Amino acid sequence: MLHIAICDDEEDMVQKNMAVTEECLRQCRSMGELFPYTGSDNLLYDITEDGFFFDLILLDIEMPGKGGMEIAEQIRPFLPNVKIIFITSHIEYAIDAFELSVFRYVPKTDLDKRLPAAVTDAVRLIGLEEGKVYTIRTNSRLEKIPYKEILYIERDGKNASIIAVGGVSKVRKSLQQVYEELGSEEFLYIDRGCIVNIIQIMQVKAGMAVLKDGSTLPVSRSHLQTVKEQINTYWGMHI
């Protein structure tokens, strides 16, 4: 079951967004529990203090007190893989939404058309991510690593080291073999010896890829332009 928070300081908008979300869940044949919030501080407290978990958050940007951008930044350490859909009247926030790795950006001027598509895509993607795992199988062990938990993969001699949220796993395969087995647009080479999960990248700055966990990885000059183009293409489909 998906856990979805809907936060807007206007009660009628909360109800409207809840109705859209419920219909999207029905269309996707997914089960979900919805949590309405009219106060951003309450949402922040539930996540950071009471340990509430959410798969998806519909978040208004312009709210009294803490706005959506600030909330999104503060909850990332607690919910690193949460999908956030920003809803706002101001299109200039889209660039900041990209830097926060927000799943989708929906202008209020086009809400009726774009919100159902955004919620549907998020619900389907969450379902796919739950089922996408990289399997390491040897004579002595079987290990499954969810794609969404992989930070990056680097060459380590004759092995490939998979650095994930839960730790480091090694597989006796070339980096290219692992890349081909992953077979997903979410992974890209930033160097001949390193593959990164796009959803983990916060920004590329001064030739370095900055990840959500604070890691920084060098992007080679030969890959820099391609990396930027791939990131722009990927997020261009999700914002």
Secondary structure, 3 states (H helix, E strand, C coil): CEEEEEECCCHHHHHHHHHHHHHHHHHHCCCEEEEEECCHHHHHHHHHCCCCCCCEEEEECCCCCCCHHHHHHHHCCCCCCCEEEEEECCHHHHHHHHHCCCCEEEEHHHHHHHHHHHHHHHHHHHHHHHHCEEEEECCCCEEEEEHHHEEEEEEECCEEEEEECCEEEEECCCHHHHHHHHCCCCEEEEECCEEEEHHHEEEEECCEEEECCCCEEECCHHHHHHHHHHHHHHHHCCC
